[in-house]
Amino acid sequence: MTFSKRILKSNNKSKTTWNIINELLSTQHFMQDIQKLTIEGNHLTNQHNIVDAFNKYFSSIIDKTNSNSSENMRHENLSTYSYLDQCVRDSFPPMVFKSFSTHEIISIIKSLKTKNSFGYDEINTKLLKISASYICCPLTYICNKSISTGIFPE
């Protein structure tokens, strides 16, 4: 069966996809040492010398990249700073929060999974759902007060 068919027939497509990826990766676990490397006419056969040659090559690329990017960074930083400076000068509109309604609070409570276990607040969702109509008004007040003042009760 092809990979695409396996994924299409699967109930859990992401898991099947990862299983296929892992299968492919596990079948390709072969490593082959480089036996010989030729650089500018010099033949290297010693593994240590080959590793040093690769290290020297990749280090030189990074040095070139870093020197080029430092010049670009100076230019980008200047434009970034001027942008941020402009943003600070411009006033941002005030943030306005819409108040919660009792209907929204009840809807949120009803959407919770019913469980007998509880979190750090020691209130389980089963109790919340049973008492939703009795506690929605004070809970709405607490939520709205918390958002408007920025103070969240313990």
DSSP file (Angstrom, degrees, kcal/mol; ACC not computed):
  #  RESIDUE AA STRUCTURE BP1 BP2  ACC     N-H-->O    O-->H-N    N-H-->O    O-->H-N    TCO  KAPPA ALPHA  PHI   PSI    X-CA   Y-CA   Z-CA
    1    1 A M              0   0    0      0, 0.0     2,-0.0     0, 0.0     0, 0.0   0.000 360.0 360.0 360.0 136.5    0.0    0.0    0.0
    2    2 A T     >  -     0   0    0      1,-0.1     4,-2.1     4,-0.0     5,-0.2  -0.278 360.0-111.6 -73.0 162.3    1.4    3.4   -0.9
    3    3 A F  H  > S+     0   0    0      1,-0.2     4,-2.3     2,-0.2     5,-0.2   0.900 116.6  53.0 -61.9 -42.1    2.1    6.0    1.8
    4    4 A S  H  > S+     0   0    0      1,-0.2     4,-2.6     2,-0.2    -1,-0.2   0.885 109.0  49.4 -64.3 -37.3   -0.7    8.3    0.6
    5    5 A K  H  > S+     0   0    0      2,-0.2     4,-2.4     1,-0.2    -1,-0.2   0.906 109.5  52.2 -67.0 -40.1   -3.3    5.5    0.8
    6    6 A R  H  X S+     0   0    0     -4,-2.1     4,-0.7     1,-0.2    -2,-0.2   0.909 112.6  45.3 -61.0 -41.0   -2.1    4.6    4.3
    7    7 A I  H >< S+     0   0    0     -4,-2.3     3,-0.6     1,-0.2    -2,-0.2   0.922 112.6  50.3 -69.1 -43.6   -2.6    8.2    5.4
    8    8 A L  H 3< S+     0   0    0     -4,-2.6    -2,-0.2     1,-0.2    -1,-0.2   0.874 113.1  45.7 -63.1 -37.8   -6.0    8.5    3.7
    9    9 A K  H 3< S+     0   0    0     -4,-2.4    -1,-0.2    -5,-0.2    -2,-0.2   0.595  94.7 103.3 -80.4 -10.9   -7.3    5.3    5.3
   10   10 A S    <<  -     0   0    0     -4,-0.7     3,-0.3    -3,-0.6     4,-0.0  -0.407  61.4-151.9 -77.8 146.4   -6.0    6.2    8.7
   11   11 A N  S    S+     0   0    0      1,-0.3     2,-0.7    -2,-0.1    -1,-0.1   0.801  98.6  42.6 -80.0 -32.7   -8.2    7.5   11.6
   12   12 A N  S  > S+     0   0    0      1,-0.2     4,-2.2     2,-0.1    -1,-0.3  -0.818  72.6 178.5-116.2  89.4   -5.2    9.4   13.0
   13   13 A K  H  > S+     0   0    0     -2,-0.7     4,-2.4    -3,-0.3    -1,-0.2   0.850  77.1  51.2 -64.7 -38.7   -3.5   10.9   10.0
   14   14 A S  H  > S+     0   0    0      2,-0.2     4,-2.3     1,-0.2    -1,-0.2   0.907 111.4  48.1 -68.8 -39.0   -0.7   12.7   11.9
   15   15 A K  H  > S+     0   0    0      2,-0.2     4,-2.5     1,-0.2    -2,-0.2   0.921 112.7  48.8 -65.0 -42.9    0.3    9.6   13.8
   16   16 A T  H  X S+     0   0    0     -4,-2.2     4,-2.3     2,-0.2    -2,-0.2   0.905 110.0  52.2 -62.5 -41.2    0.3    7.6   10.6
   17   17 A T  H  X S+     0   0    0     -4,-2.4     4,-2.4     1,-0.2    -2,-0.2   0.936 111.2  46.2 -60.3 -46.9    2.4   10.2    8.9
   18   18 A W  H  X S+     0   0    0     -4,-2.3     4,-2.8     1,-0.2    -1,-0.2   0.871 109.9  54.3 -65.9 -35.7    4.9   10.2   11.7
   19   19 A N  H  X S+     0   0    0     -4,-2.5     4,-2.3     2,-0.2    -1,-0.2   0.915 109.5  47.9 -62.2 -41.6    5.0    6.3   11.7
   20   20 A I  H  X S+     0   0    0     -4,-2.3     4,-2.5     2,-0.2    -2,-0.2   0.921 111.8  49.8 -64.4 -43.7    5.8    6.4    8.0
   21   21 A I  H  X S+     0   0    0     -4,-2.4     4,-2.6     1,-0.2    -2,-0.2   0.931 111.7  48.3 -60.6 -45.4    8.5    9.0    8.5
   22   22 A N  H  X S+     0   0    0     -4,-2.8     4,-2.5     1,-0.2    -1,-0.2   0.882 110.0  52.4 -64.1 -37.7   10.0    6.9   11.3
   23   23 A E  H  X S+     0   0    0     -4,-2.3     4,-1.4     2,-0.2    -1,-0.2   0.934 111.4  46.6 -61.3 -45.4    9.9    3.8    9.1
   24   24 A L  H  < S+     0   0    0     -4,-2.5     4,-0.5     1,-0.2    -2,-0.2   0.904 114.1  47.4 -65.2 -41.1   11.7    5.6    6.4
   25   25 A L  H >< S+     0   0    0     -4,-2.6     3,-0.9     1,-0.2    -1,-0.2   0.888 109.2  53.3 -68.6 -38.2   14.3    7.0    8.7
   26   26 A S  H >< S+     0   0    0     -4,-2.5     3,-0.7     1,-0.2    -1,-0.2   0.790 105.8  54.0 -70.0 -25.4   14.9    3.7   10.5
   27   27 A T  T 3< S+     0   0    0     -4,-1.4    -1,-0.2     1,-0.2    -2,-0.2   0.604 105.1  56.5 -81.4 -10.1   15.6    1.9    7.1
   28   28 A Q  T <   +     0   0    0     -3,-0.9     2,-0.6    -4,-0.5    -1,-0.2  -0.132  65.5 123.9-113.3  38.1   18.2    4.5    6.2
   29   29 A H    <   +     0   0    0     -3,-0.7     2,-0.4     2,-0.0    -1,-0.1  -0.234  36.1 127.6 -92.2  45.9   20.5    4.1    9.2
   30   30 A F        -     0   0    0     -2,-0.6     2,-0.4     2,-0.0    -3,-0.0  -0.843  38.0-167.7-102.1 141.4   23.6    3.4    7.2
   31   31 A M        -     0   0    0     -2,-0.4     2,-0.5     2,-0.0    -2,-0.0  -0.984   2.5-168.4-126.4 138.2   26.8    5.4    7.8
   32   32 A Q        -     0   0    0     -2,-0.4     2,-0.1     0, 0.0    -2,-0.0  -0.988  19.1-131.7-128.8 126.2   29.8    5.3    5.6
   33   33 A D        -     0   0    0     -2,-0.5     2,-0.7     1,-0.1    14,-0.0  -0.458  27.1-113.6 -71.0 145.2   33.1    6.8    6.6
   34   34 A I        -     0   0    0      1,-0.2     3,-0.1    -2,-0.1    16,-0.1  -0.733  31.7-172.7 -79.6 119.6   34.7    9.0    4.0
   35   35 A Q        +     0   0    0     -2,-0.7     2,-0.3     1,-0.3    -1,-0.2   0.768  65.0  17.1 -86.3 -28.2   37.9    7.1    3.0
   36   36 A K        -     0   0    0      2,-0.0     2,-0.4    14,-0.0    -1,-0.3  -0.996  56.8-175.3-151.2 138.7   39.5    9.8    0.8
   37   37 A L  E     -A   44   0A   0      7,-2.3     7,-3.6    -2,-0.3     2,-0.6  -0.997  11.5-155.3-136.9 131.0   39.1   13.5    0.3
   38   38 A T  E     +A   43   0A   0     -2,-0.4     2,-0.5     5,-0.2     5,-0.2  -0.928  13.4 178.1-111.4 122.6   41.0   15.6   -2.3
   39   39 A I  E >  S-A   42   0A   0      3,-2.5     3,-2.3    -2,-0.6    -2,-0.0  -0.973  73.2 -25.2-126.3 116.6   41.5   19.3   -1.6
   40   40 A E  T 3  S-     0   0    0     -2,-0.5    -1,-0.1     1,-0.3     3,-0.1   0.874 128.3 -47.0  49.2  45.0   43.4   21.4   -4.1
   41   41 A G  T 3  S+     0   0    0      1,-0.3     2,-0.5     0, 0.0    -1,-0.3   0.282 112.5 120.3  85.4 -11.1   45.3   18.3   -5.3
   42   42 A N  E <   -A   39   0A   0     -3,-2.3    -3,-2.5     2,-0.0     2,-0.6  -0.761  55.2-145.2 -88.9 129.5   46.1   17.0   -1.8
   43   43 A H  E     -A   38   0A   0     -2,-0.5     2,-0.5    -5,-0.2    -5,-0.2  -0.843  12.7-164.5 -97.7 117.9   44.8   13.6   -1.0
   44   44 A L  E     +A   37   0A   0     -7,-3.6    -7,-2.3    -2,-0.6     3,-0.0  -0.885  23.4 157.4-103.5 129.5   43.7   13.1    2.6
   45   45 A T        +     0   0    0     -2,-0.5     2,-0.4    -9,-0.2    -1,-0.1   0.563  46.2  97.6-121.5 -20.6   43.1    9.6    3.8
   46   46 A N     >  -     0   0    0      1,-0.1     4,-2.3     2,-0.0     3,-0.2  -0.590  70.0-140.4 -73.6 126.5   43.5   10.0    7.6
   47   47 A Q  H  > S+     0   0    0     -2,-0.4     4,-2.5     1,-0.2     5,-0.2   0.867 101.8  53.3 -56.7 -39.6   40.1   10.4    9.2
   48   48 A H  H  > S+     0   0    0      1,-0.2     4,-2.3     2,-0.2    -1,-0.2   0.914 109.8  47.2 -63.8 -42.9   41.4   13.0   11.6
   49   49 A N  H  > S+     0   0    0     -3,-0.2     4,-2.2     2,-0.2    -2,-0.2   0.881 111.2  51.9 -65.9 -38.6   42.7   15.1    8.7
   50   50 A I  H  X S+     0   0    0     -4,-2.3     4,-2.3     2,-0.2    -2,-0.2   0.927 110.3  48.2 -63.5 -44.8   39.5   14.7    6.8
   51   51 A V  H  X S+     0   0    0     -4,-2.5     4,-2.6     1,-0.2    -2,-0.2   0.917 111.3  50.7 -61.9 -43.5   37.5   15.9    9.8
   52   52 A D  H  X S+     0   0    0     -4,-2.3     4,-2.7     1,-0.2    -1,-0.2   0.885 108.7  52.4 -61.4 -38.6   39.8   18.9   10.2
   53   53 A A  H  X S+     0   0    0     -4,-2.2     4,-2.4     2,-0.2    -2,-0.2   0.924 111.2  45.9 -64.7 -44.7   39.4   19.8    6.6
   54   54 A F  H  X S+     0   0    0     -4,-2.3     4,-2.8     2,-0.2     5,-0.3   0.923 113.2  50.5 -62.5 -43.0   35.6   19.8    6.8
   55   55 A N  H  X S+     0   0    0     -4,-2.6     4,-2.3     1,-0.2    -2,-0.2   0.923 110.9  48.2 -60.9 -45.3   35.8   21.8   10.0
   56   56 A K  H  X S+     0   0    0     -4,-2.7     4,-2.0     2,-0.2    -1,-0.2   0.916 112.9  49.0 -61.6 -43.8   38.1   24.4    8.5
   57   57 A Y  H  X S+     0   0    0     -4,-2.4     4,-1.7     1,-0.2    -2,-0.2   0.954 114.4  42.8 -61.8 -52.0   35.8   24.7    5.4
   58   58 A F  H  X S+     0   0    0     -4,-2.8     4,-1.8     1,-0.2    -1,-0.2   0.836 112.7  54.0 -68.8 -31.2   32.5   25.1    7.3
   59   59 A S  H  X S+     0   0    0     -4,-2.3     4,-2.4    -5,-0.3    -1,-0.2   0.896 106.8  51.9 -65.7 -39.7   34.1   27.5    9.8
   60   60 A S  H  X S+     0   0    0     -4,-2.0     4,-2.1     1,-0.2    -2,-0.2   0.872 107.9  52.1 -66.0 -35.7   35.4   29.7    6.9
   61   61 A I  H  X S+     0   0    0     -4,-1.7     4,-2.6     2,-0.2    -1,-0.2   0.915 109.9  48.8 -64.9 -42.0   31.8   29.8    5.5
   62   62 A I  H  X S+     0   0    0     -4,-1.8     4,-3.1     2,-0.2    -2,-0.2   0.912 109.2  52.4 -64.5 -41.9   30.4   30.9    8.9
   63   63 A D  H  X S+     0   0    0     -4,-2.4     4,-2.2     2,-0.2    -1,-0.2   0.917 111.8  46.2 -60.1 -42.8   33.1   33.6    9.2
   64   64 A K  H  X S+     0   0    0     -4,-2.1     4,-2.1     2,-0.2    -2,-0.2   0.915 114.0  48.4 -64.1 -43.1   32.2   35.0    5.7
   65   65 A T  H  X S+     0   0    0     -4,-2.6     4,-2.6     1,-0.2    -2,-0.2   0.913 111.7  49.5 -63.9 -43.4   28.5   34.8    6.5
   66   66 A N  H  X S+     0   0    0     -4,-3.1     4,-2.0     2,-0.2    -1,-0.2   0.894 110.1  50.1 -64.6 -40.0   29.0   36.6    9.9
   67   67 A S  H  X S+     0   0    0     -4,-2.2     4,-1.1    -5,-0.2    -1,-0.2   0.894 114.3  45.1 -67.3 -38.0   31.1   39.4    8.3
   68   68 A N  H  X S+     0   0    0     -4,-2.1     4,-1.6     1,-0.2    -2,-0.2   0.906 114.1  48.3 -69.0 -41.1   28.4   40.0    5.6
   69   69 A S  H  X S+     0   0    0     -4,-2.6     4,-3.0     1,-0.2    -2,-0.2   0.802 102.6  61.9 -73.7 -26.9   25.5   39.8    8.1
   70   70 A S  H  X S+     0   0    0     -4,-2.0     4,-1.8     2,-0.2    -1,-0.2   0.889 106.0  47.0 -66.7 -36.0   27.2   42.3   10.6
   71   71 A E  H  X S+     0   0    0     -4,-1.1     4,-1.6     2,-0.2    -1,-0.2   0.922 114.9  46.2 -67.1 -42.5   27.1   45.0    7.9
   72   72 A N  H  X S+     0   0    0     -4,-1.6     4,-3.1     1,-0.2    -2,-0.2   0.880 108.9  56.4 -65.1 -37.6   23.5   44.2    7.1
   73   73 A M  H  X S+     0   0    0     -4,-3.0     4,-3.5     1,-0.2     5,-0.2   0.900 103.3  53.9 -62.8 -40.0   22.6   44.1   10.8
   74   74 A R  H  X S+     0   0    0     -4,-1.8     4,-1.8     2,-0.2    -1,-0.2   0.934 113.2  42.9 -59.7 -44.4   23.9   47.6   11.2
   75   75 A H  H  X S+     0   0    0     -4,-1.6     4,-1.9     2,-0.2    -2,-0.2   0.928 116.8  47.1 -65.8 -45.0   21.7   48.9    8.4
   76   76 A E  H  X S+     0   0    0     -4,-3.1     4,-2.7     1,-0.2    -2,-0.2   0.886 109.9  53.6 -64.9 -38.8   18.7   46.8    9.6
   77   77 A N  H  X S+     0   0    0     -4,-3.5     4,-3.2     2,-0.2     5,-0.2   0.893 106.8  52.2 -64.0 -39.0   19.2   47.9   13.2
   78   78 A L  H  X S+     0   0    0     -4,-1.8     4,-2.2    -5,-0.2    -1,-0.2   0.930 113.3  43.2 -62.4 -44.2   19.1   51.6   12.2
   79   79 A S  H  X S+     0   0    0     -4,-1.9     4,-2.1     2,-0.2    -2,-0.2   0.871 114.5  51.2 -70.4 -34.4   15.8   51.0   10.3
   80   80 A T  H  X S+     0   0    0     -4,-2.7     4,-2.8     2,-0.2     5,-0.2   0.932 111.1  47.6 -65.6 -45.2   14.5   49.0   13.2
   81   81 A Y  H  X S+     0   0    0     -4,-3.2     4,-2.8     1,-0.2    -2,-0.2   0.903 111.8  49.3 -63.9 -40.2   15.3   51.7   15.7
   82   82 A S  H  X S+     0   0    0     -4,-2.2     4,-2.2    -5,-0.2    -1,-0.2   0.889 111.6  50.0 -66.5 -36.4   13.8   54.4   13.6
   83   83 A Y  H  X S+     0   0    0     -4,-2.1     4,-2.3     2,-0.2    -2,-0.2   0.945 113.0  45.4 -63.8 -47.7   10.7   52.3   13.2
   84   84 A L  H  X S+     0   0    0     -4,-2.8     4,-2.2     1,-0.2    -2,-0.2   0.896 111.6  52.9 -63.0 -39.6   10.4   51.7   17.0
   85   85 A D  H  X S+     0   0    0     -4,-2.8     4,-1.8     1,-0.2    -1,-0.2   0.906 109.5  49.0 -61.6 -41.1   11.1   55.4   17.6
   86   86 A Q  H  X S+     0   0    0     -4,-2.2     4,-2.2     1,-0.2    -2,-0.2   0.898 109.2  53.0 -63.8 -41.1    8.3   56.3   15.3
   87   87 A C  H  < S+     0   0    0     -4,-2.3    -2,-0.2     1,-0.2    -1,-0.2   0.885 108.2  50.1 -62.3 -39.0    6.0   53.9   17.0
   88   88 A V  H  < S+     0   0    0     -4,-2.2    -1,-0.2     1,-0.2    -2,-0.2   0.885 109.6  51.2 -67.5 -37.6    6.7   55.4   20.4
   89   89 A R  H  < S+     0   0    0     -4,-1.8     2,-0.3    -5,-0.2    -2,-0.2   0.889  99.7  73.6 -67.0 -38.3    6.0   58.9   19.1
   90   90 A D  S  < S-     0   0    0     -4,-2.2     2,-0.3    -5,-0.1     0, 0.0  -0.579  89.0-124.8 -75.9 136.3    2.7   57.8   17.7
   91   91 A S        -     0   0    0     -2,-0.3    -2,-0.1     1,-0.0    -3,-0.1  -0.634  19.0-133.4 -83.5 139.9    0.1   57.3   20.3
   92   92 A F        -     0   0    0     -2,-0.3     3,-0.1    -4,-0.1    -1,-0.0  -0.670  26.4-106.4 -87.8 143.8   -1.6   53.9   20.4
   93   93 A P        -     0   0    0      0, 0.0    -1,-0.1     0, 0.0     3,-0.0  -0.412  45.6 -97.9 -66.8 146.9   -5.4   53.8   20.8
   94   94 A P        -     0   0    0      0, 0.0     2,-0.4     0, 0.0    -3,-0.0  -0.323  37.3-112.2 -65.6 147.3   -6.5   52.7   24.2
   95   95 A M        -     0   0    0     -3,-0.1     2,-0.5     2,-0.0    -3,-0.0  -0.656  31.3-162.6 -80.9 132.7   -7.4   49.1   24.7
   96   96 A V        -     0   0    0     -2,-0.4     2,-0.5    -3,-0.0    -1,-0.0  -0.973   2.9-154.0-120.4 125.3  -11.1   48.6   25.3
   97   97 A F        -     0   0    0     -2,-0.5     2,-0.3    50,-0.0    -2,-0.0  -0.826  13.6-132.3-100.7 135.2  -12.3   45.3   26.8
   98   98 A K        -     0   0    0     -2,-0.5     2,-0.1     1,-0.1    -2,-0.0  -0.658  30.0-114.8 -80.9 137.2  -15.8   44.1   26.1
   99   99 A S        -     0   0    0     -2,-0.3     2,-0.2     1,-0.1    -1,-0.1  -0.386  26.5-114.2 -72.3 149.8  -17.6   42.9   29.3
  100  100 A F        -     0   0    0     40,-0.2     2,-0.3    -2,-0.1    -1,-0.1  -0.533  26.4-140.7 -77.2 149.4  -18.6   39.3   29.7
  101  101 A S     >  -     0   0    0     -2,-0.2     4,-1.9     1,-0.1     5,-0.2  -0.750  22.1-116.1-105.0 161.1  -22.3   38.5   29.9
  102  102 A T  H  > S+     0   0    0     -2,-0.3     4,-2.5     1,-0.2     5,-0.2   0.854 117.8  58.6 -62.5 -33.2  -23.8   35.9   32.1
  103  103 A H  H  > S+     0   0    0      1,-0.2     4,-2.3     2,-0.2    -1,-0.2   0.916 105.4  48.2 -61.8 -42.9  -24.8   34.0   29.0
  104  104 A E  H  > S+     0   0    0      2,-0.2     4,-2.4     1,-0.2    -2,-0.2   0.903 111.2  50.4 -64.6 -40.9  -21.1   33.7   27.9
  105  105 A I  H  X S+     0   0    0     -4,-1.9     4,-2.4     2,-0.2    -2,-0.2   0.928 112.1  46.6 -64.4 -45.0  -20.1   32.5   31.4
  106  106 A I  H  X S+     0   0    0     -4,-2.5     4,-2.6     1,-0.2    -1,-0.2   0.904 111.5  52.5 -62.9 -40.6  -22.7   29.8   31.4
  107  107 A S  H  X S+     0   0    0     -4,-2.3     4,-1.4    -5,-0.2    -2,-0.2   0.898 109.9  48.2 -62.3 -41.1  -21.8   28.8   27.9
  108  108 A I  H  X S+     0   0    0     -4,-2.4     4,-0.6     2,-0.2    -2,-0.2   0.923 111.7  49.4 -65.3 -44.4  -18.1   28.5   29.0
  109  109 A I  H >< S+     0   0    0     -4,-2.4     3,-1.1     1,-0.2    -2,-0.2   0.915 110.5  50.5 -61.6 -42.9  -19.0   26.4   32.0
  110  110 A K  H 3< S+     0   0    0     -4,-2.6    -1,-0.2     1,-0.2    -2,-0.2   0.793 104.4  59.0 -65.8 -27.4  -21.2   24.1   29.9
  111  111 A S  H 3< S+     0   0    0     -4,-1.4    -1,-0.2    -3,-0.2    -2,-0.2   0.631  84.4 102.5 -78.3 -12.5  -18.4   23.6   27.4
  112  112 A L  S << S-     0   0    0     -3,-1.1     2,-0.2    -4,-0.6    -3,-0.0  -0.402  84.3-105.3 -70.1 147.0  -16.1   22.2   30.1
  113  113 A K        -     0   0    0      1,-0.1     2,-0.6    -2,-0.1    12,-0.2  -0.544  36.7-115.8 -70.1 135.1  -15.6   18.4   30.2
  114  114 A T        +     0   0    0     -2,-0.2     2,-0.3    11,-0.1    -1,-0.1  -0.636  50.2 160.0 -77.3 117.9  -17.5   16.9   33.1
  115  115 A K        -     0   0    0     -2,-0.6    11,-1.6     2,-0.2    12,-0.3  -0.971  44.6-146.5-137.4 150.9  -15.0   15.4   35.6
  116  116 A N  S    S+     0   0    0     -2,-0.3     8,-0.1     9,-0.1    -1,-0.1   0.687  81.0  85.4 -86.1 -21.0  -15.1   14.4   39.2
  117  117 A S        -     0   0    0      7,-0.1     8,-0.6     6,-0.0     2,-0.3  -0.336  67.7-151.5 -76.2 163.6  -11.4   15.4   39.6
  118  118 A F  B     -B  124   0B   0      6,-0.2     6,-0.2     1,-0.1    -2,-0.1  -0.900   5.0-128.7-136.0 164.5  -10.4   18.9   40.4
  119  119 A G    >   -     0   0    0      4,-0.7     3,-1.8    -2,-0.3    -1,-0.1   0.021  57.2 -62.1 -94.0-157.2   -7.5   21.3   39.8
  120  120 A Y  T 3  S+     0   0    0      1,-0.3    -2,-0.0     2,-0.1    -1,-0.0   0.716 131.8  62.0 -65.6 -20.0   -5.6   23.5   42.2
  121  121 A D  T 3  S-     0   0    0      2,-0.2    -1,-0.3     1,-0.0     3,-0.1   0.540 104.3-130.9 -82.7  -5.7   -8.7   25.5   43.0
  122  122 A E    <   +     0   0    0     -3,-1.8     2,-0.5     1,-0.2    -2,-0.1   0.756  68.5 121.2  61.5  28.8  -10.3   22.3   44.4
  123  123 A I        -     0   0    0      4,-0.0    -4,-0.7     3,-0.0    -1,-0.2  -0.986  52.5-147.6-120.1 123.3  -13.5   22.8   42.4
  124  124 A N  B  >  -B  118   0B   0     -2,-0.5     4,-1.9    -6,-0.2     3,-0.3  -0.562  20.5-120.7 -90.3 158.7  -14.5   20.1   40.0
  125  125 A T  H  > S+     0   0    0     -8,-0.6     4,-2.6     1,-0.2     5,-0.2   0.788 110.3  62.5 -68.6 -27.5  -16.3   20.7   36.7
  126  126 A K  H  > S+     0   0    0    -11,-1.6     4,-2.0    -9,-0.2    -1,-0.2   0.934 106.8  44.4 -62.1 -45.0  -19.3   18.6   37.7
  127  127 A L  H  > S+     0   0    0     -3,-0.3     4,-2.2   -12,-0.3    -2,-0.2   0.895 111.9  53.5 -65.2 -41.0  -20.0   20.9   40.6
  128  128 A L  H  X S+     0   0    0     -4,-1.9     4,-0.5     1,-0.2    -2,-0.2   0.924 110.1  47.1 -59.4 -44.7  -19.5   24.0   38.4
  129  129 A K  H >< S+     0   0    0     -4,-2.6     3,-0.7     1,-0.2     4,-0.3   0.893 111.7  49.9 -66.5 -39.8  -22.0   22.7   35.9
  130  130 A I  H 3< S+     0   0    0     -4,-2.0     3,-0.3     1,-0.2    -1,-0.2   0.885 119.8  36.8 -65.5 -38.1  -24.6   21.8   38.5
  131  131 A S  H >X S+     0   0    0     -4,-2.2     4,-2.0     1,-0.2     3,-1.1   0.325  83.9 110.7 -97.7   8.5  -24.3   25.2   40.2
  132  132 A A  H <X S+     0   0    0     -3,-0.7     4,-1.5    -4,-0.5    -1,-0.2   0.869  77.1  49.9 -53.7 -45.6  -23.8   27.3   37.0
  133  133 A S  H 34 S+     0   0    0     -4,-0.3     4,-0.3    -3,-0.3    -1,-0.3   0.776 114.8  45.7 -68.3 -24.0  -27.2   29.1   37.1
  134  134 A Y  H <4 S+     0   0    0     -3,-1.1    -1,-0.2     1,-0.1    -2,-0.2   0.795 121.2  34.9 -86.5 -30.4  -26.6   30.1   40.8
  135  135 A I  H  X S+     0   0    0     -4,-2.0     4,-2.4    -7,-0.2     5,-0.2   0.481  90.2  91.9-104.2  -2.6  -23.0   31.3   40.4
  136  136 A C  H  X S+     0   0    0     -4,-1.5     4,-2.4    -5,-0.3     5,-0.2   0.881  85.9  50.9 -64.6 -38.4  -23.1   32.9   37.0
  137  137 A C  H  > S+     0   0    0     -4,-0.3     4,-2.2     2,-0.2    -1,-0.2   0.967 115.8  39.0 -65.7 -52.7  -24.0   36.4   38.2
  138  138 A P  H  > S+     0   0    0      0, 0.0     4,-2.4     0, 0.0    -1,-0.2   0.883 117.2  51.9 -65.1 -34.1  -21.2   36.7   40.8
  139  139 A L  H  X S+     0   0    0     -4,-2.4     4,-2.5     2,-0.2    -2,-0.2   0.891 109.1  49.7 -67.6 -38.6  -18.8   34.9   38.6
  140  140 A T  H  X S+     0   0    0     -4,-2.4     4,-2.6    -5,-0.2   -40,-0.2   0.911 110.9  50.3 -63.4 -43.0  -19.6   37.3   35.7
  141  141 A Y  H  X S+     0   0    0     -4,-2.2     4,-2.5     2,-0.2    -2,-0.2   0.929 111.8  47.5 -60.8 -45.8  -19.0   40.2   38.1
  142  142 A I  H  X S+     0   0    0     -4,-2.4     4,-2.5     2,-0.2    -2,-0.2   0.914 113.1  48.4 -63.1 -43.9  -15.7   38.8   39.3
  143  143 A C  H  X S+     0   0    0     -4,-2.5     4,-2.2     2,-0.2    -2,-0.2   0.936 114.2  45.2 -63.2 -46.7  -14.5   38.2   35.7
  144  144 A N  H  X S+     0   0    0     -4,-2.6     4,-2.5     1,-0.2    -2,-0.2   0.892 113.7  49.6 -64.8 -40.0  -15.5   41.7   34.5
  145  145 A K  H  X S+     0   0    0     -4,-2.5     4,-2.3    -5,-0.2     6,-0.4   0.904 110.0  51.7 -65.4 -41.3  -13.9   43.3   37.5
  146  146 A S  H  X S+     0   0    0     -4,-2.5     4,-2.1    -5,-0.2     5,-0.4   0.919 113.1  44.3 -61.3 -44.8  -10.7   41.4   37.0
  147  147 A I  H  < S+     0   0    0     -4,-2.2    -2,-0.2     1,-0.2    -1,-0.2   0.914 115.4  47.2 -67.9 -42.5  -10.4   42.4   33.4
  148  148 A S  H  < S+     0   0    0     -4,-2.5    -2,-0.2     1,-0.2    -1,-0.2   0.853 123.9  31.3 -70.8 -33.3  -11.3   46.1   34.0
  149  149 A T  H  < S-     0   0    0     -4,-2.3    -1,-0.2     2,-0.2    -2,-0.2   0.685  97.5-129.6 -96.7 -20.3   -8.9   46.5   37.0
  150  150 A G     <  +     0   0    0     -4,-2.1     2,-0.5    -5,-0.3    -3,-0.2   0.640  69.3 124.0  78.0  13.0   -6.2   44.1   35.9
  151  151 A I        -     0   0    0     -5,-0.4    -1,-0.3    -6,-0.4    -2,-0.2  -0.937  45.5-161.7-110.5 124.4   -6.3   42.5   39.4
  152  152 A F        -     0   0    0     -2,-0.5    -9,-0.1    -3,-0.1   -10,-0.0  -0.917  18.0-127.7-110.4 122.1   -7.0   38.7   39.4
  153  153 A P              0   0    0      0, 0.0    -7,-0.0     0, 0.0   -11,-0.0  -0.269 360.0 360.0 -68.1 152.2   -8.2   37.2   42.7
  154  154 A E              0   0    0      0, 0.0    -2,-0.0     0, 0.0     0, 0.0   0.495 360.0 360.0 -73.2 360.0   -6.4   34.2   44.2
